Amino acid sequence: MKKVLFCFAVTSLLFACKQPEPRKPVSYRSGTFIKESVQRNKNIVQDEEKLIQNLIKNDSAHHYYQSDLGFWYKYDVAVTTDSLLPKKGDIVKLDFEIYDINKQLIYSKEETAPKLYAVDKQEIMVGLRHAVKLMHKGETVSFIFPSHMAYGYLGDKEKIGTNVPLICKVTLNDIKPE
């Protein structure tokens, strides 16, 4: 009888002791929000690309260049005699105006004031950060930035709204090497 009770107790213990089961999440996400967000951003980029290409097509008087980073530019005043380009740490003096894609002035030179910028060491609009490094002293260049290279989905919280592609007319007045 003791043997039967012992066997019964051991068998009961074996069945009673299961592996602990991991807790299931209370809720789970399907990932549709991320997928929808990605698609929405792709649509915004496509729409802006069409606007920019249309602007370039309608300006047959100028030749536009496309940067590897996804913005376009044209030279209003080109300097071919100087080979010095700004590099990280250089201090540049800029004048610039900001327009919307319909060429309506948003910020004038007076509002942006002559700006001193330490290349790659200060915060400035993403597009301008890269654009300045393409310019020579004395040049004036008009850059067309898609919204993700400008102020993106936040805008500047003053005059520039969300997802607004911009045209920046920039004059590089001086370069002081680091």
C-alpha positions as CSV (number, residue, x, y, z in Angstrom):
1,M,0.0,0.0,0.0
2,K,2.9,2.4,0.8
3,K,4.4,1.7,-2.6
4,V,1.1,2.6,-4.3
5,L,0.7,5.7,-2.3
6,F,4.3,6.7,-3.1
7,C,3.8,6.1,-6.8
8,F,0.6,8.0,-6.7
9,A,2.2,11.0,-5.0
10,V,5.2,11.0,-7.4
11,T,2.8,10.8,-10.4
12,S,0.7,13.6,-9.0
13,L,3.7,15.8,-8.5
14,L,4.9,15.2,-12.1
15,F,1.5,16.3,-13.5
16,A,1.2,19.2,-11.1
17,C,4.6,20.7,-11.9
18,K,4.4,22.1,-15.4
19,Q,6.8,24.5,-17.1
20,P,5.9,28.1,-16.3
21,E,4.0,29.6,-19.2
22,P,5.0,33.1,-20.4
23,R,2.5,35.7,-19.8
24,K,0.6,36.8,-22.9
25,P,0.5,40.6,-23.6
26,V,-2.8,42.2,-22.7
27,S,-2.9,43.7,-26.1
28,Y,-0.7,43.6,-29.2
29,R,-0.1,46.0,-32.0
30,S,-0.5,44.9,-35.6
31,G,2.1,47.4,-37.0
32,T,-0.5,49.0,-39.2
33,F,0.2,52.5,-37.7
34,I,3.8,52.3,-38.7
35,K,2.9,51.0,-42.2
36,E,0.3,53.7,-42.6
37,S,2.8,56.3,-41.4
38,V,5.5,55.1,-43.9
39,Q,3.0,55.2,-46.7
40,R,1.8,58.7,-45.8
41,N,5.4,59.9,-45.8
42,K,6.1,58.3,-49.1
43,N,3.0,60.1,-50.5
44,I,4.2,63.4,-49.1
45,V,7.7,62.9,-50.7
46,Q,6.1,62.0,-54.0
47,D,3.8,65.0,-54.0
48,E,6.6,67.4,-53.1
49,E,8.8,65.8,-55.8
50,K,6.1,66.5,-58.4
51,L,5.9,70.2,-57.3
52,I,9.6,70.6,-57.4
53,Q,10.0,69.0,-60.8
54,N,7.2,71.2,-62.1
55,L,8.9,74.3,-60.8
56,I,12.2,73.2,-62.4
57,K,10.5,72.4,-65.7
58,N,8.8,75.8,-65.8
59,D,12.2,77.6,-65.2
60,S,13.8,76.9,-68.5
61,A,16.2,79.9,-68.1
62,H,18.3,78.2,-65.5
63,H,20.1,74.9,-65.2
64,Y,19.3,73.0,-61.9
65,Y,21.6,70.5,-60.2
66,Q,20.4,67.7,-58.0
67,S,22.5,66.9,-54.9
68,D,23.1,63.4,-53.7
69,L,21.1,64.3,-50.6
70,G,17.8,65.0,-52.4
71,F,17.7,68.7,-52.9
72,W,18.1,70.9,-56.1
73,Y,19.9,74.1,-56.7
74,K,20.7,76.7,-59.3
75,Y,23.5,79.3,-59.4
76,D,22.2,82.9,-59.4
77,V,25.8,84.2,-59.1
78,A,28.5,81.7,-59.7
79,V,32.2,82.1,-58.7
80,T,34.6,80.0,-60.8
81,T,37.9,81.5,-59.7
82,D,37.9,80.4,-56.0
83,S,38.3,76.8,-55.1
84,L,37.9,77.1,-51.4
85,L,34.7,75.4,-50.0
86,P,33.6,75.5,-46.4
87,K,34.4,72.5,-44.3
88,K,33.6,71.4,-40.8
89,G,34.5,74.0,-38.2
90,D,34.8,76.9,-40.6
91,I,32.8,80.0,-39.8
92,V,30.7,81.3,-42.7
93,K,28.8,84.5,-43.0
94,L,25.5,84.0,-44.9
95,D,22.6,86.1,-46.1
96,F,19.5,84.2,-47.1
97,E,15.9,84.6,-47.9
98,I,13.3,81.8,-47.6
99,Y,10.4,81.4,-50.0
100,D,7.6,78.8,-50.3
101,I,7.4,76.6,-53.4
102,N,5.2,79.2,-55.1
103,K,8.0,81.8,-54.7
104,Q,6.2,83.8,-52.0
105,L,8.6,85.4,-49.6
106,I,8.4,84.0,-46.0
107,Y,11.6,85.4,-44.4
108,S,13.5,88.3,-45.9
109,K,17.3,88.9,-45.6
110,E,16.5,91.5,-42.9
111,E,14.5,88.9,-40.9
112,T,17.2,86.3,-41.1
113,A,19.9,88.9,-40.7
114,P,23.5,88.2,-41.6
115,K,24.1,84.8,-40.0
116,L,27.3,83.4,-38.8
117,Y,27.4,79.7,-38.9
118,A,30.1,77.2,-37.7
119,V,29.9,74.5,-40.3
120,D,28.6,71.2,-38.9
121,K,29.0,72.5,-35.3
122,Q,25.8,74.5,-35.0
123,E,22.1,73.8,-35.4
124,I,20.7,75.1,-38.7
125,M,18.1,73.8,-41.1
126,V,19.2,70.4,-42.4
127,G,19.2,71.4,-46.1
128,L,21.3,74.5,-45.4
129,R,23.8,72.5,-43.4
130,H,24.6,70.5,-46.5
131,A,24.0,73.3,-49.0
132,V,26.6,75.7,-47.5
133,K,29.3,73.1,-48.2
134,L,28.7,73.4,-51.9
135,M,29.2,77.1,-52.1
136,H,32.2,79.3,-52.8
137,K,32.7,82.8,-51.3
138,G,30.7,85.4,-53.1
139,E,28.2,83.0,-54.7
140,T,24.5,83.3,-54.5
141,V,22.6,80.0,-55.0
142,S,18.9,79.2,-54.8
143,F,18.3,75.8,-53.2
144,I,15.0,73.9,-53.4
145,F,14.5,71.8,-50.3
146,P,11.8,69.1,-49.9
147,S,10.1,69.5,-46.5
148,H,12.2,66.7,-44.9
149,M,15.3,68.7,-45.7
150,A,13.7,71.9,-44.4
151,Y,11.5,72.1,-41.3
152,G,9.7,68.8,-41.8
153,Y,6.4,67.9,-40.1
154,L,6.8,70.5,-37.3
155,G,7.4,73.6,-39.3
156,D,9.3,76.5,-37.6
157,K,6.3,77.1,-35.4
158,E,6.1,80.7,-36.7
159,K,5.6,81.3,-40.4
160,I,6.4,77.9,-41.9
161,G,3.8,75.2,-41.6
162,T,4.1,71.4,-41.6
163,N,5.6,69.5,-44.6
164,V,6.4,72.7,-46.6
165,P,9.1,72.5,-49.3
166,L,11.1,75.6,-49.4
167,I,13.3,77.7,-51.7
168,C,16.3,79.3,-49.9
169,K,18.3,82.0,-51.8
170,V,21.7,82.0,-50.1
171,T,24.6,84.3,-50.5
172,L,27.9,83.2,-49.0
173,N,29.7,86.4,-48.0
174,D,32.8,85.1,-46.2
175,I,34.6,81.9,-45.1
176,K,36.9,82.0,-42.1
177,P,38.9,78.7,-41.8
178,E,38.9,77.0,-38.5
